[in-house]
Amino acid sequence: AVVSTQSTGTREDIVIVSKVHPRNHGYDQALSSTLDSISHFGYIDMMLVHWPGMHGSAQADMGELRAGTWKALEELKAAGKLRGIGVSNYTVAYLNELMEYTTTGAPAVLQSEFHPRCHQAEVREFCSTHGVQFMGYTPLGRNDLAPKATIQLVAKKMQITPSQVLLKWALQKGVVTIPRSSNAERCAENAQSWVDGVVLSKEDMELIDAMEDGHKYCWNPDLL
């Protein structure tokens, strides 16, 4: 993912976030694949371990492979090739495991699914305790959250779009949220959620909180 707030064309004006693919778990594979990614950009601002599992590897092997992956990222960060390192889709169990083998402390970022139907309370509590920035993906669900009566009610009351309600809810939870759209107008509309000064009330936040039912639209690491 590349996020840019300017268009000067210099490397310093963009933030690049990349991930270690699950097939590249383990020290050697993680080191090689990440160096290949770095070769395109000079350095990477944030490198995440995409997934705690690996297709075709016995569960008994994965703890060692995850530790090797993290070691590779730690070394590349120490060398200045990565500005930050983190993980994605890790449960509290995998995070606690990481804390046993890390030599550089907790990950800077944990990216995981987050929206009104999936609050990730335990993971976010871990992040709060250990100083990890929680980053939420799929904040709009699969285009099925905006039509919900609760979201429509709050949107009408605040005179903003349903998507903006969903993004504001996440932001007011202290979550870095990453909506995705290929539509330029929709991207601009989403971006207004950060700067328009509209704040959801405590009552509206609680209404949206009540939508929680643990539903996951994407991969579920609990099933590994």
N, C-alpha and C positions, 0 to 999 in steps of 0.2 A: 504494500500500500504506500502511496506517495501523497503527502499532504503539503500543499503549498499555499502561502498567503500572498506571495508576490510572484512576479513573472520576469525577474531579472535574468534568469538563466544560469545563476551560479549555484554551486552545490550547497552552499551555506543557507540558501533560501528555501530549501526543501527538507522535510523530515521523512526519512525512509524507514518503514517498519517491514521486516521480513520474518520468515519462519523456517525452522528446520522441519522438513517433511518427515512424517512418521517412518517412511522407509529408510531414513538416514539416521536413525537412532544408533548410539554407540560412539565412542570417542573418534575413531578413524573416519567413519562416514560423516559424522557431524562436522568435524574439522574440515574435511575436504569440500563438502557441499557448501559450507558457510564461506570458506575462502573463495569459492567460485562466485558466490553472490557478491561478496565484497569487491571482487575484481571489476565489477561493472560500475561501481559507485565510489570507490576509494575508501569508504567506510560506511557502516550502517548504523543508523541512530538507535534502533531498538531491534534486537533479534529475539524471537520467541521460540520456545519449543512448542510445536503445534499441537501435539497430542501425546498423552502418557503411554499409549500402546503402540504396537508395531505389528502389522499383518504378518502372520507366519512365524512369529516368535512365541515360544512357550511363555506363559505368564511368569514362571519361575526365573526366566532370564531377564525380565524387563527391569528389575531394580538395578542390576548392574549396568544395563544399557542406558537407562535414564541417567545414572551417575556419570557415565562416560560422556554422554551428550552435554551435560551441564559443565563438566570439566573442560571440554573443548571450548565452550562459550566463555567460561571464566578466563581461559588463557588468551583468547582473542580480545577480550575486553582489556585485560592487563596490557596487551600489546598496542592498544589504541585503535584497533580495527573495528571494534564495536563500542558504541557510546553507552549502551545499556543492554541488559539481558533480562529476560523474563520467561514466563510460561503461559500456555493457553490450554484451557479445558482441564486443568488440574483440580481434583477434588481436595478436600482437607487432608485425606489420607496420603495422597501423593505429595502434597505440600509439606506435611510433617516428615515424610521420607526425605524430601529434598533438604530439609533443614538439618538432617543428620549427616549429609555428605557435602553440603556447600562449604566452600572456604571463603566466600565473599559475602555471606549474609543472605538475607531473603531476596527473592527476585524483585526487580524494580516494578514489574507490571505483571498482573494476572489478567488475561483476557478470557472471558467466558460469556455464555449466553445470558442475557439479562433483559427482562421486559416485565410488564405488570403481572403476567401469569407465572413468572419464574424469577423470584427475588434473590436466590443464591445467598440466603441469610448466613449460613455457616461459613461459606467461603469468604464472604465480605467481612465477617467478624475476624477471621484469620488475617485478612488483609489489613484491617484497622489495627489489630494488635501488633503486627509486624512491620507496619509502615509500607505496605505494598499498595500501589495504585491499582484499583480495580477498573478494568476496561470492559464495557459491555457491548456485545454484538447482537444483531437481530432485534434492535429496540422497537421496531415496528411490527414484529411478528412476520407472518406471511401475508401481509395486507389484509389480515382478518381482525386486527385489534382496533384500527381506526373506526370501523362501523359499530363497535360495541356501544351500547346505550350509555354507559358511564362516560366513555371518552367523548361521545357526541354531546352529552350534557355539559361537560366541563368546557369543551371547545366553544359551544354556543354562549355559555356564560362569560368566558374570557375573550370572546371574539377573535379567536385564533383557530388555526386548522387542527384537526384531530392528530395529525402527525406531530405538530408542534407541541401539543399536549403531552404526547408520549415521550418526546425528547426532553421536555422540561421536567417531567416527573423523574426521569433518569438523572438529569443534571442536578436536581435538587436533592437527590439521594447521594450526591457526591461521586457519581459514576461518570467516567469519561465514556461517552457513548458514540458509536460509529455507525450511523445510518448509511445505507448504500443506495445510490440511484444513478442511472445513466441519463436522466432527464435534467438538463441544466436548470430549468425553472424550479423543479422540485428540490434540487440541491441548494439553490438560493433560498427557497422557502425554509428548508430545514436549517440553514445557517442562521436565519433570523432568530432562532430559538436561543442562541447564545448572546444576542446583543439587543433584543427589543425591550428589555426591562420588565417584561411580564413575569409575575411570580404566582405560582399556584398557591392557594390558601391551604392551611393545615387540614381543613375539612375536605378539600378536593383531593389532596394527597392521600388522605385516609380512604376516600371512596375508591381511588384507583388501587391502593394497596389491597383492598378487599377482593380484587380480581385474581389474586394468587391462587393457583391450583397445582403448581409444580410442573406444569406442562413444558416440555422441551420440543422445539421445532427441529433442532439440529442434533448432532452427535451427542450421545449420553455416556459420559465417562464412567458413570455408576455401573454400566453394564459390562465393563471390561472384565 
